């Protein structure tokens, strides 16, 4: 069901009908700020799962929706607050923007997009911050005609502190946001390594999804869950060995043998993930604030002192 991630840089976004009337919008190559979205078509309107990072990319996504249906997007669900999934919200005129309470708070806290000195220059367009204005604490049920869509907060910090999934049980289709990356390095710096493991084991895997639309990378099947779990456990094991040895997260990342994870894109995320894993070893609660600027600077250092490559 999955295909290999694009190794040649961004290609053309592609629309993939994963079930009748349910579409994944896949943006290669899935690296920094290049995310996936998706939508469900109904008799009177469209439900979208996430928007894109830049004005150009979001307008292209909206054009892709219009290639399928003339009906308006009535509902936009944000899986979490990160800008690659929310900066384009403002272009969904007339849609009800739905998200977890923490997604609204996170989008407002992050504010406007920025790139340098942490990422290479991006043409964001005329972004306006439009956070979810219909929020929930645990979840909400959406109906696309007679099709039930369960929007659930996952219960604990994982990728962020405010991750939600969109589960369509009748079709066994799961939109999981950035809980899962396919072909890219998972990113847990603003959430929890231990929490991500818990969520994948106790929330995501038991659903029995047959088709998974990850936040980045090609559509996959349930085998993707174990691959991401393996990486999260690798981060924990690396931290558990390096922290008592007195190594900093950056030193630990430089010494780490990525093994099977060396083929993943954006490998510099390892040091950001280790900052989070170290905090958890020190007894910090999942999702507790850490020094994000220090972690970002360490990712730049691991990248040879160059800003992280962003092709959005």
HELIX and SHEET records of a PDB file:
HELIX    1   1 UNK A   55  UNK A   66  1                                  12    
HELIX    2   2 UNK A   83  UNK A   86  1                                   4    
HELIX    3   3 UNK A   87  UNK A   91  5                                   5    
HELIX    4   4 UNK A  101  UNK A  110  1                                  10    
HELIX    5   5 UNK A  177  UNK A  179  5                                   3    
HELIX    6   6 UNK A  193  UNK A  199  1                                   7    
HELIX    7   7 UNK A  200  UNK A  204  3                                   5    
HELIX    8   8 UNK A  205  UNK A  207  5                                   3    
HELIX    9   9 UNK A  223  UNK A  242  1                                  20    
HELIX   10  10 UNK A  249  UNK A  255  1                                   7    
HELIX   11  11 UNK A  259  UNK A  263  5                                   5    
HELIX   12  12 UNK A  269  UNK A  281  1                                  13    
HELIX   13  13 UNK A  292  UNK A  302  1                                  11    
SHEET    1   A 7 UNK A  14  UNK A  19  0                                        
SHEET    2   A 7 UNK A  22  UNK A  26 -1                                        
SHEET    3   A 7 UNK A  37  UNK A  41 -1                                        
SHEET    4   A 7 UNK A  46  UNK A  49 -1                                        
SHEET    5   A 7 UNK A  73  UNK A  77  1                                        
SHEET    6   A 7 UNK A  96  UNK A 100  1                                        
SHEET    7   A 7 UNK A 134  UNK A 136  1                                        
SHEET    1   B 5 UNK A 139  UNK A 144  0                                        
SHEET    2   B 5 UNK A 147  UNK A 153 -1                                        
SHEET    3   B 5 UNK A 164  UNK A 168 -1                                        
SHEET    4   B 5 UNK A 173  UNK A 175 -1                                        
SHEET    5   B 5 UNK A 211  UNK A 213  1                                        
END                                                                             
